[in-house]
Amino acid sequence: MNKNILALLLTVFFSQPIFPKDSYITLASTTSTENSGLLDYLLPFFTEKSGVSVRVLTRGTGQALELGRRGDVDVVFVHAESFEKEFISKGYGVKRYPVMYNDFVLIGPEQNPAGINNSDTVVGAFKKIFNSQSIFVSRGDNSGTHFKEQQIWKKIGKDIFQKNYSWYKEVGSGMGSTLNITVSLQGYTLSDRATWETFKNKENIKIILEGDTILFNQYGVILVNPSLHQHVKKESAQMFIDWLISKDGQYLISSFIPNNEQLFFPNYPASE
C-alpha cells in the first residue's frame, strides 16, 4: 500500500472518536428536567459526541431512585440531596455529582385567599395557608418537590400528613398534572421554577412567593452500582456523567434559555 495512503488512513482512524460498545444507556430523571425541555435539548449533543443514545424514564425523585435500587436504569438524575446520599450510603449508587440548581416557587391564585405577601418566609406562607384552610394541591408522589413540601410543613409543626384535611389535596401526579389541578381548583402548590415557567395553562395562577433560601433546589447525578447490578452499562453511563459535569455539558445547561429565561444554573463542582 502506498505509504501516503496508509498515513492518511491512520490519521483518519486515530482522529475519530472511539465509541463504547453500548448503543444506549437508560436514565431515570425527574419530571422537571423532562417537562422543561432540558433533556430534549441536552441529550442530542451527548449522543452526537459519544455515539450513545439515552433512553429516559421520567419519574419523581423517589421513584427514580427506586428504579436505580432495582437496577432498572444505569444512571439517576434527581433533586433531593438527603435521598441521594441515603441511596449512596446503602450501596445502591457509586458517587453523587452535583450538576446544577434552580429553585422552587409557591404558586397560587391572583386573589390570594391566604393573604400571603412576597415578603413572607415560605414557612410563614404555609402557616397562612393552614390557618385560612385555603386549597393546597400536593404532588403526593415522593418526588423531590413533594419532599421539599413535606419539609416545610414539618417546620410549621403541623401534622398535615396524618389528618384528613378537606383543603389539602394529594394527587399523586407529576408536576404538570399537579399544576393543571391547581389551576382547576384555584389553589396553591409548590413547583420547581423550570416546570412553572414552561407551563402553558397558567390562567390566573401566578407566583405568590419566591426567593426564600429554603427553596433552593440542587440536582445531582449518580451511577447505579454495577457491583450490585452487573448489567449496568458502567462505562457508557460514567461517560454520560463525565460529559454532564464537563465544561461542555455545563455550558449547554447554562445556554438552555427557553422564552429568554435561564431555568437551570450549572454548579459543578458544588460544595457538599
N, C-alpha and C positions, 0 to 999 in steps of 0.2 A: 504494500500500500504506500502511496506517495506520502512522504514524511510531512508535508504541509497539510494534507487532508487529515492525516492521523492527529496532528497537533490541533487542528480545528475541532475535530470530533471530541478530543479530550477536553478542550476548553469548554465546549458546549455542555458536555456531560457534567463536569465539575462545577459549572456555573448555575446549574439548575437546582432548585430546592429539592432536598431529599425528603419525600413524603413518607410518613409512617405507614405501616401495613393496614391500619384501621381506616375504613372508609367513612366511619361516622362515630360519634360519641353521643351519649344521652345525658341531657342536662335537666335537672329539676330546678325550676326557678319560680319566683314569686309572680303573682298576678300583676304587680305594679310594673315589673320590667317588660311584661308582655303587653298589658293594656296601654302603656305609654308609647309603645312602638320602639323602645330602645333595642330589644333583641333583634327585631326585624332590620334595624339599622346596622347593628354591630356585626352580626354573625356572617353575612356575606363577605366582609373584609377578612375575617379569620379563615373562612373556607378558601378564599382565593389565595391566601398566603400559605396555608398549610396543606390543602388538598383534603381536609377532613370536614365533613358536614356535621352540623349539630342538630340533633332531634330534641325538641323541647317538650317537657311535660310541665304544664303550668299548674301550680298548686300554691296554697298558702304555705307559710314557712313551716309550720308543724307537720303538714302532710308531705312537704318536700323532703324534710329531714327523715320522715318515716320511710319514704322511698329509698333514701340513702341507706338507712339502717338495714333494710331488707336486701340491699344490693341490686335494686331495680334500675339504678342510674349510676353513671360514672362520676358525676360532679353535682354538687348542690350550690345554688346561688341565692342567698336568703338574707333576711334582715331582722334577726332577733339574737343579739350577741350572747345573752346568757344561755339560750337554747343551743346555739352553735358551739359554745365552749363545753357544754354538757355532752353534746354529740362527740366532740373530740375526746373528752376525758373518759368516756365509756368505750373508746376504741373504734367507733364507727367511722371516723374520719381521720385523715392524716395530719393536716395542718390547716388552720384558718388564715386566710389572707384578706385583710381589709381592702376594699376595691373603690368604694365611692359612698357618698352620702347625699341625702336631701332632708326633708323634714315632713312631719305630719301637720295637718291643719284641722281645725274644728269647723265643720260645715253646718249651716243652719238656715232657716227661712229669714227673709228680709225683715219680717215683722218681729223676729227675735223675742218670742214669748217669755224666755227665761231672763231677759234683760241683761245679757252678757255684754260687757264692754271690752274693746280690744286691749285696754289697759289691765284687765284682769289676768291673773295667772290661770293656767289651764285647770289647776286644782280648784280654784275659785269658780271657774266657769262650770265645772262638773257639779260643784255644790249647788249652784243656782239651778242647773237642770234638775237635780234631785229634789230640791226644795219646791220648785214650781211644778214638778211632775210633768215636765214637757217631754214630748216623744223623743226617745233616743233609739236609733237603729244601730245595733251591734252586728258586726260580721259573724261573730259566734262560731268561727271556723278554725280556731287555734292557729291563726296566721300571725305574722309579726305585728300587723296593725291591731288585731284583736288582743294580743299580748300587751301591747302598749296601752290600750284602753283599760285593760284589767289593772295594770299598774296604777293608773290614775285613779280609778275608783277606790282601790285599796288605800291610796293616800288620803282620801277624804273620810276613811273609816266607816264606809257603808257596806253592808253585806249584800251587795247588789246581786250576787250570783245565786244565793240560796233562797231568795224570796221571789215570788211571782208578781212583780210589779207590772201593772197593765200598760204603763207607758214605756217600758223597756222591752224592745223588740229584738230578739236574737233570730237572725235569718239564716245563718249557716251558709253564706254565699260569699263569692269573691267581691272585690271592691266595686267593680262596675255595677253588678246587680244590687249591691247594698246602696249605692248612690241612687239608683233608679227608685228603689223602695223609699229612700229618704225623701226624694222629690215628691213621690206619690203621697206620702204621709205627712209632708211638711214638718219633718222632724230635724233632729241634729244627728250627726255622726262624725266619727274620726276617720280621716282619709290621708293616705300619702299624697303629697302635693302633685307628683307626676301624674297619677291617675286622675286627680281632680282637674288639672289643667287641660288634659286631653279629653275629658268627659264632655259629651255634646249636649246632653239633655238637662242643662242646669236650671232652666226656667227661673224661678225667683229664689233659688237657693244660692247662697254665697259663702265665702269665707267669713266666719264670725270672729275667729281668734287665730292668731299665728305668732310665731316668734319666741315662744317660751322655750327655754333651754331643754326642758323635759321632752320636747317634741323632736329633738334631734334623731335622725334615722340613718344608722350606719348599715351598709351592705357588706357581706363577706362571701367568699367563695371557698369551697372545701372539696378536696379529692376524697371520694369514698375509699375506705381502707381496702386495698387489694389483698391484704393478708387474710381478711375475713371473707372476701368475695373475689376469688381468683379470676373470674371472668371480667372484672373491671379493667377497662382499657386504659391502664395507668399512664402509658407513655403519651398517648394522644390527649388524654384528659389533662395531664400535667402541662402539656404543650398549650392547651387552651388557657389554663390558669396563668401560665407564664406570659402568654400574649395579652391577657386581660389586664395584668398589672404592669406590663411593659410601657415604655414611652408611647408606642403606637396605640396600644389599647386605651391608655389613659387619655391620650389626646382625642381619640374618637369619642370617648364618653363625654368629654367637655364640649365637643363640637356637635353633639346631638341637641339641636335647638329648634324644636317644632314651635311654630307660631311665635318665633323670635324670643323664646324664653328658655333658658337653660334649666333642665329638670334634674340633672344629676351632676355631682361635683366629684371628680376623681380625687382620691386622697391616699393612694398607696405610696410609701408606707405610712400608715396612720399609727399614732401611739396607742398601745393596748391598755 
